Amino acid sequence: MARVETTSSRPYHLVIFGASGFTGQFVVEEVARTASEGPKGNLKWAVAGRSKQKLEKVLEQAAGVLGKPELQTEVDVILADVGEPDSLAAMCKKAVIVLNCVGPYRFFGEAVVRACVENGAHHIDISGEPQFLEGMQLNYNSQAAETGVFVIGSCGFDSIPADMGVIYTRDQFRGTLTALESFLTISTGPEGGGLHEGTWQSAIYGLADRPNLKSLRRKFNWKPLPIVGSKLRHRGALFHSNEIQQYAIPFMGSDPAVVKRTQRFLAEEHQDTPVQYGAYAGVGGIGSVIKLMFAGMMFWLLVKCACGRNLLLKYPEFFSFGIFTKAGPTRKQMEGSSFQLSFYGEGYTDGQDPAQGKPNAKIRTRVQGPEAGYVATPIAMVQAALTILNEPAAMPKKGGVYTPGAAFAKTTLINRLNKHGIQFSVV
């Protein structure tokens, strides 16, 4: 069973690393908001990063937003830098779980994972970068298993709604679920919406490095997962979706890769029937499609060379039609934004042999919640951490590098998310 108790030498349940970053500041607020949900109603936590001044400013800001002046005196500050391994080791020795908010993870993530594995701290991140996530599995899974450490990636909007949404749909289906498609739609209020440039940077480097992801995956020597039931057909690069009544494209994030890794784990470790999965995102009407095609072509051409990537990095607002900005969205924009992930599945009812005939039953479920990047992501990350702390017996029996679905399939994470505004339901 995972070690989750604090000790005199490991005094903090949680340490938020990168707490003064754009996403980190909202994770700080979410931890402060939910501290009473810690073990025995008491969560011991600290913030960590390079600058004492910036970390103290984040605590001051959180104290003001939440009306909790005690945050400025009761929450400890730890100085740690990804470029200084000794500082990371010292930080990890003090934490039961490190919430790692420092991205892009392809540049800054591995040093933190290594420090956690070597010093006995569980690691949770909010990466949407498949190369980082799968590289950590390849390089640290065995060592994490030996030290009893959980390294759980993509615990934000990428990819808890999708991965746990598949688990939820499977559990609600009366029989054997064999195939599932999801359709993401984002809504914004009168103030509009947007994302911080950090996500833009991760997308640029991820697409530029796609060939290396293929060579990384070959090192696993994975066998193809068995297909049960009708083979799920892949839709086109752009199509009109009857499900969400707008044009849609394949979802470009980490969700499909994360879900596939979860399904592989569940099939190999628990002999569950693997669920085929396709992920799509709505882009709106014809005007949005034209904008998307223009931006997509520009992005694709520029991302292939260093000078083009530099342009994309320098002018995120221009090349993304204002979606990504250096300042990130305002709190007002976040308040008016929300997401909805609609799942459409099929399979075989109880007593029906999946090897015989076509699927004979369908299911529709939904995961919906507040603004995806900086409201839902902190909620998901913090609830994942609280699940480890409160339900160690329901976690996998040994440490390792896990996806959310693999780590939390037997826990009450979905119920916890339901109570905090990320809601799972059968439609």
C-alpha positions in Angstrom: 0.0 0.0 0.0 1.3 3.5 -0.9 3.0 5.5 1.9 0.8 8.6 2.6 1.5 9.6 6.2 3.5 12.6 7.1 6.5 12.3 9.5 8.8 14.7 11.3 11.2 14.4 8.4 8.5 14.5 5.7 6.1 17.1 7.2 4.0 18.0 4.1 1.2 16.0 2.5 1.5 18.2 -0.6 4.2 20.5 -2.0 3.1 22.6 -5.0 6.2 23.0 -7.2 5.9 26.0 -9.6 3.3 27.6 -7.4 4.1 31.1 -8.7 3.5 30.1 -12.4 0.3 31.0 -14.2 -1.4 27.6 -13.5 0.4 27.1 -10.2 -1.3 30.1 -8.6 -4.7 28.6 -9.2 -3.5 25.2 -7.9 -2.5 27.1 -4.7 -6.0 28.6 -4.4 -7.6 25.1 -4.9 -5.4 23.4 -2.3 -6.3 26.2 0.2 -10.0 25.9 -0.7 -10.0 22.1 0.0 -7.5 21.8 2.8 -10.2 20.4 5.2 -10.5 17.3 2.9 -7.0 16.2 3.8 -6.4 13.2 6.1 -8.3 13.6 9.3 -9.5 17.0 8.1 -6.0 18.4 8.2 -3.9 19.0 5.1 -0.3 20.0 5.6 1.1 21.8 2.6 3.8 24.1 1.3 4.6 26.0 -1.9 7.9 25.7 -3.8 9.8 27.4 -6.6 12.8 29.6 -7.4 11.7 32.9 -6.0 10.8 33.5 -2.4 9.3 36.9 -3.2 7.0 35.5 -6.0 5.9 32.6 -3.8 5.0 34.9 -1.0 3.1 37.1 -3.4 1.1 34.1 -4.6 0.2 33.3 -1.0 -0.8 36.9 -0.5 -3.0 36.8 -3.6 -4.7 33.6 -2.5 -5.3 35.0 0.9 -7.1 38.0 -0.6 -9.1 36.0 -3.1 -10.3 33.4 -0.5 -10.5 35.7 2.5 -7.9 33.5 4.3 -5.2 35.8 5.7 -3.7 32.9 7.6 -2.2 31.5 4.4 0.5 34.2 4.5 1.8 32.9 7.8 0.8 29.2 8.0 1.9 28.0 4.6 5.7 27.3 4.3 7.8 28.4 1.3 10.5 26.0 -0.1 13.1 27.2 -2.5 13.8 24.7 -5.3 15.0 24.9 -8.9 14.9 22.3 -11.7 18.5 23.3 -12.5 19.6 22.4 -9.0 19.2 18.7 -8.3 20.1 19.0 -4.6 17.3 21.6 -4.1 14.8 19.2 -5.8 15.9 16.3 -3.7 15.5 18.3 -0.5 12.0 19.4 -1.6 10.9 15.8 -2.4 12.2 14.5 0.9 9.8 16.8 2.7 6.7 15.9 0.6 4.3 12.9 0.5 3.1 14.2 -2.9 4.7 16.8 -5.2 2.2 18.6 -7.4 4.4 19.6 -10.4 3.2 22.7 -12.2 6.4 23.5 -14.0 6.2 23.2 -17.8 6.8 22.7 -20.7 7.4 19.3 -19.1 9.6 18.1 -22.0 12.2 20.6 -20.8 11.6 20.8 -17.0 9.7 17.7 -16.0 12.1 14.8 -15.9 14.4 16.3 -13.2 11.4 16.5 -10.9 10.2 13.0 -11.6 13.7 11.6 -11.0 13.9 13.5 -7.7 10.5 12.2 -6.6 11.3 8.6 -7.4 14.8 8.7 -5.8 13.5 10.4 -2.6 10.2 8.7 -2.0 7.6 11.4 -3.0 4.6 10.6 -5.2 4.4 12.8 -8.3 1.4 14.3 -10.0 1.6 16.5 -13.1 -0.8 18.2 -15.5 1.1 17.5 -18.7 -0.6 17.1 -22.0 2.6 16.1 -23.7 2.6 12.4 -24.8 6.3 12.3 -25.4 7.1 13.4 -21.8 4.4 11.1 -20.3 5.4 8.0 -22.2 9.1 8.8 -21.8 8.6 8.8 -18.0 6.9 5.5 -18.2 9.7 4.0 -20.2 12.5 5.4 -18.1 11.1 5.4 -14.5 8.3 2.8 -14.2 10.6 0.0 -12.8 12.4 2.3 -10.4 9.1 3.8 -9.2 7.7 0.3 -8.6 10.8 -0.6 -6.5 10.5 2.5 -4.4 6.7 2.4 -4.0 6.2 5.8 -5.7 3.3 6.7 -7.9 4.1 8.9 -10.8 0.7 9.9 -12.3 0.7 12.1 -15.4 -1.9 14.2 -17.2 -4.0 14.9 -14.0 -5.5 18.1 -15.3 -8.1 18.8 -18.1 -5.6 16.7 -20.0 -6.6 14.0 -19.4 -8.8 13.3 -16.4 -12.2 14.1 -18.0 -11.5 11.9 -21.0 -9.7 9.0 -19.2 -12.0 8.9 -16.2 -14.9 9.5 -18.5 -14.1 6.3 -20.4 -13.9 4.4 -17.0 -17.2 6.0 -15.9 -19.0 5.0 -19.1 -17.6 1.5 -19.0 -18.9 1.2 -15.4 -22.3 2.5 -16.2 -22.8 0.2 -19.2 -24.7 -2.9 -18.5 -22.6 -5.4 -20.3 -19.3 -5.1 -22.2 -18.5 -1.7 -23.6 -16.3 -2.0 -26.7 -16.1 1.4 -28.5 -16.4 5.0 -27.5 -16.2 8.4 -29.1 -15.9 11.7 -27.3 -16.8 15.2 -28.6 -15.4 18.2 -26.8 -17.2 21.6 -26.9 -16.0 24.8 -25.1 -18.3 27.6 -24.2 -17.2 31.2 -23.4 -19.1 34.1 -21.9 -19.4 37.7 -23.1 -15.8 38.4 -22.0 -14.5 35.6 -24.3 -11.9 33.1 -23.3 -8.3 32.0 -23.9 -5.3 30.1 -22.8 -1.8 31.1 -21.5 1.1 30.9 -23.9 2.6 27.9 -21.9 0.1 25.6 -23.5 1.0 27.1 -26.9 4.7 26.4 -26.3 4.0 22.8 -25.4 1.9 22.3 -28.6 4.7 23.9 -30.8 7.4 21.6 -29.4 5.2 18.6 -29.4 4.3 18.8 -33.1 7.8 19.7 -34.1 9.1 16.5 -32.3 6.4 14.1 -33.5 8.8 11.8 -35.4 10.7 11.1 -32.1 7.4 10.1 -30.4 7.0 7.3 -32.9 10.6 6.0 -32.2 10.0 6.3 -28.5 6.8 4.1 -28.7 8.7 1.4 -30.6 10.9 0.9 -27.6 7.9 -0.4 -25.6 7.5 -3.3 -28.0 3.7 -3.1 -27.4 1.5 -5.6 -29.2 -1.7 -4.2 -30.7 -4.6 -4.3 -28.3 -7.3 -6.9 -29.4 -10.3 -5.3 -31.1 -13.6 -6.6 -29.6 -16.8 -6.0 -31.5 -17.0 -3.8 -34.6 -13.8 -1.8 -35.4 -14.2 1.8 -34.6 -14.0 3.8 -37.8 -11.8 6.9 -37.8 -13.5 10.1 -38.9 -12.0 12.6 -41.3 -9.7 15.5 -40.6 -12.8 17.8 -40.7 -16.4 16.7 -40.7 -19.8 17.9 -39.6 -20.8 16.0 -36.4 -24.4 15.1 -35.9 -23.7 14.4 -32.3 -22.8 18.0 -31.4 -24.3 19.8 -34.5 -21.2 21.6 -35.6 -18.0 21.0 -37.5 -15.4 18.8 -35.6 -11.8 17.8 -36.0 -9.7 15.0 -34.3 -8.7 16.2 -30.8 -5.1 17.2 -31.0 -4.2 16.8 -27.3 -3.0 13.8 -25.3 -6.4 12.2 -24.5 -6.3 9.4 -27.1 -2.8 8.4 -26.1 -3.5 8.5 -22.4 -6.8 6.5 -22.8 -5.1 3.9 -24.9 -2.3 3.4 -22.2 -5.1 3.0 -19.6 -6.9 0.5 -21.6 -3.7 -1.5 -22.2 -3.0 -1.5 -18.4 -6.5 -2.6 -17.5 -6.4 -5.3 -20.2 -3.0 -6.6 -19.2 -3.2 -6.3 -15.4 -6.9 -7.0 -14.8 -8.0 -8.8 -18.0 -10.6 -6.1 -18.8 -12.0 -5.8 -22.3 -10.1 -2.9 -23.9 -12.4 -0.1 -25.1 -11.6 1.4 -28.6 -11.6 5.2 -28.3 -11.8 8.2 -30.7 -11.6 11.8 -29.5 -12.9 14.8 -31.4 -13.3 18.6 -30.7 -16.0 20.9 -32.0 -14.8 24.0 -33.9 -18.2 25.7 -34.6 -19.6 26.9 -37.9 -18.1 27.6 -41.3 -16.5 30.9 -40.3 -14.6 29.1 -37.5 -13.6 26.4 -39.9 -12.1 28.9 -42.4 -10.1 30.6 -39.5 -9.0 27.2 -38.2 -7.8 26.1 -41.7 -5.8 29.3 -42.2 -4.3 29.1 -38.7 -3.6 25.4 -39.0 -1.8 25.8 -42.3 0.4 28.6 -41.0 1.2 26.6 -37.8 2.0 23.5 -39.7 4.4 25.3 -42.1 6.1 27.3 -39.4 6.5 24.6 -36.8 8.8 22.6 -39.1 11.8 24.9 -38.9 13.5 26.7 -36.0 12.9 30.3 -37.4 9.2 29.5 -37.9 9.0 28.1 -34.3 10.6 31.3 -33.0 7.9 33.3 -34.8 5.2 31.2 -33.3 6.7 31.5 -29.8 7.1 35.3 -30.1 3.6 36.1 -31.4 1.2 33.5 -29.9 -1.8 35.9 -30.0 -1.4 36.7 -33.7 -0.9 33.1 -34.9 -3.7 31.7 -32.8 -6.3 34.4 -33.6 -6.1 35.6 -29.9 -6.8 32.2 -28.3 -3.3 32.0 -26.7 -1.8 35.1 -25.0 1.2 35.9 -23.0 -1.0 37.2 -20.2 -3.4 34.3 -20.2 -7.2 34.6 -19.6 -8.6 37.0 -17.0 -10.6 35.8 -14.0 -13.7 37.2 -15.6 -13.1 35.2 -18.7 -12.6 32.1 -16.7 -15.8 32.6 -14.8 -17.8 32.7 -18.0 -16.2 29.6 -19.6 -17.0 25.9 -19.4 -16.4 22.6 -21.2 -18.5 19.6 -22.1 -17.3 16.2 -23.1 -20.0 14.1 -24.7 -19.4 10.3 -25.0 -21.2 8.0 -27.4 -20.5 4.3 -26.8 -21.6 0.9 -28.0 -21.2 -2.7 -26.8 -22.9 -5.9 -25.9 -25.5 -6.4 -23.2 -25.0 -8.9 -20.4 -25.3 -12.5 -21.7 -24.5 -11.4 -25.3 -21.2 -12.9 -26.6 -19.0 -10.0 -28.0 -17.4 -12.6 -30.4 -20.8 -13.2 -32.0 -22.5 -10.5 -34.1 -22.5 -6.7 -33.9 -22.9 -4.6 -30.8 -26.5 -4.5 -29.6 -26.5 -1.7 -27.1 -25.5 2.0 -26.9 -24.8 4.5 -24.1 -24.4 8.2 -23.9 -22.6 9.9 -21.0 -21.3 13.4 -20.3 -18.5 15.1 -18.4 -19.0 18.8 -17.9 -17.3 21.4 -15.8 -15.9 24.9 -15.4 -13.2 26.6 -17.5 -10.9 23.9 -18.6 -7.3 25.2 -18.2 -7.2 27.0 -14.9 -10.4 26.1 -13.0 -11.1 22.4 -13.9 -7.4 21.6 -14.1 -6.5 22.6 -10.5 -9.7 20.9 -9.3 -8.7 17.6 -11.1 -5.1 17.8 -9.9 -5.9 18.5 -6.3 -8.7 15.9 -6.1 -6.3 13.3 -7.6 -3.8 14.1 -4.8 -6.5 14.0 -2.1 -7.6 10.6 -3.5 -4.1 9.1 -3.0 -3.9 10.6 0.6 -7.4 9.4 1.6 -7.7 6.1 -0.3 -4.2 4.4 -0.5 -5.8 0.9 -0.3 -7.8 1.5 -3.5 -4.7 2.5 -5.5 -2.7 0.0 -7.5 -0.8 -2.5 -5.3 2.7 -1.3 -6.4 4.3 2.0 -7.4 5.0 2.9 -11.0 4.2 5.4 -13.8 0.5 5.4 -14.3 -2.2 7.2 -16.3 -5.2 8.6 -14.2 -7.5 5.8 -15.3 -5.0 3.1 -14.4 -4.3 4.7 -11.0 -7.8 5.8 -10.0 -10.1 3.2 -11.6 -11.0 1.6 -8.2 -11.1 4.8 -6.2 -13.9 7.4 -5.6 -12.1 10.1 -7.6 -15.2 10.5 -9.9 -17.5 11.1 -6.9 -15.0 13.6 -5.5 -14.9 15.5 -8.8 -18.7 15.5 -8.9 -18.8 17.3 -5.6 -16.4 19.9 -7.0 -18.1 20.9 -10.2 -16.6 18.4 -12.7 -19.8 16.3 -13.2 -20.1 12.8 -14.7 -23.6 11.7 -15.8 -25.5 9.3 -18.0 -27.6 11.2 -20.6 
